[in-house]
């Protein structure tokens, strides 16, 4: 099981990667939504905002009103960020769950 600090760092790494590619995806992903990332095995969460292909304002704690919510285990979060876990396969295997309205899910696919 990964630690809270490792999960936090993984999300910051993801944010940096998205930021580096934001100019390329900004036109394809018109999305401005609050995000919660819930780590089920650690009983912790992080929140931020997805805007223009970027992950901004990452902070500790849950956002129960988040428009997009990702739930997964700590190890699966790290594997996702490293590119070792395929998102569609992880969704099908119920290793992750993403809660969002259907139109947002279609937009999110472009980021995944």
C-alpha positions in Angstrom: 0.0 0.0 0.0 1.3 3.4 -1.0 1.5 6.3 1.5 -0.5 9.5 1.6 2.6 11.4 0.6 3.3 9.1 -2.4 -0.3 9.7 -3.6 0.0 13.4 -3.1 3.3 13.4 -5.1 1.7 11.2 -7.8 -1.1 13.8 -8.2 1.4 16.6 -8.4 3.4 14.7 -11.0 0.2 14.2 -13.0 -0.6 17.9 -12.7 2.9 18.8 -14.0 2.5 16.4 -17.0 -1.0 17.8 -17.8 0.4 21.3 -17.5 3.2 20.5 -20.0 0.7 19.3 -22.5 -2.1 21.9 -21.8 -1.4 23.9 -25.0 -2.0 20.8 -27.1 -5.2 19.7 -25.5 -6.8 23.0 -24.5 -8.8 23.3 -27.7 -10.0 19.7 -27.6 -10.9 19.6 -23.9 -13.2 22.5 -22.9 -13.7 21.5 -19.3 -13.8 23.5 -16.0 -14.8 21.2 -13.2 -14.0 20.6 -9.6 -12.3 17.2 -8.9 -12.1 14.9 -6.0 -9.7 12.0 -5.8 -10.6 9.6 -3.1 -8.1 7.0 -2.0 -10.2 4.2 -0.5 -7.6 2.1 1.3 -6.0 5.1 3.0 -9.4 6.7 3.8 -8.1 10.1 2.5 -8.8 12.4 -0.4 -7.5 15.2 -2.4 -9.3 17.9 -4.4 -8.5 20.3 -7.2 -9.9 21.8 -10.4 -9.7 20.5 -14.0 -9.5 23.6 -16.3 -8.3 23.9 -19.9 -6.5 20.5 -19.7 -4.7 21.3 -16.5 -5.1 20.0 -12.9 -5.0 23.1 -10.7 -5.2 24.0 -7.0 -4.4 20.5 -5.6 -5.0 20.3 -1.9 -5.6 17.7 0.8 -9.2 16.8 1.7 -12.3 15.8 0.0 -14.7 18.0 -1.9 -18.1 16.3 -1.5 -19.6 18.7 -4.1 -16.9 17.9 -6.8 -18.4 17.5 -10.3 -15.8 14.8 -11.1 -14.9 12.2 -8.5 -12.2 9.5 -8.9 -12.1 6.6 -6.4 -9.3 4.1 -6.3 -6.7 2.5 -4.1 -3.4 4.1 -3.4 -1.4 1.5 -5.4 -3.8 1.8 -8.4 -3.5 5.6 -8.3 0.3 5.3 -8.5 0.0 2.8 -11.4 -2.4 5.0 -13.2 -0.2 8.1 -13.0 2.9 6.1 -14.1 1.0 4.8 -17.1 1.1 1.2 -15.9 -2.7 0.8 -15.5 -4.9 1.3 -18.5 -7.9 3.5 -17.6 -10.6 1.7 -19.7 -9.4 -1.7 -18.4 -9.2 -0.4 -14.8 -12.7 0.9 -15.1 -14.0 -2.4 -16.5 -12.3 -4.3 -13.7 -13.7 -1.9 -11.1 -10.2 -1.0 -9.9 -11.2 2.7 -10.4 -14.5 4.5 -10.6 -15.2 7.9 -12.0 -18.3 9.7 -11.2 -19.2 12.6 -13.5 -22.0 13.5 -15.8 -21.9 11.7 -19.2 -20.9 14.7 -21.2 -17.9 15.4 -18.8 -16.9 11.7 -19.1 -16.7 12.1 -22.9 -14.5 15.1 -22.5 -12.3 13.4 -19.9 -11.6 10.6 -22.3 -9.5 13.0 -24.3 -7.3 13.6 -21.3 -6.9 9.9 -20.6 
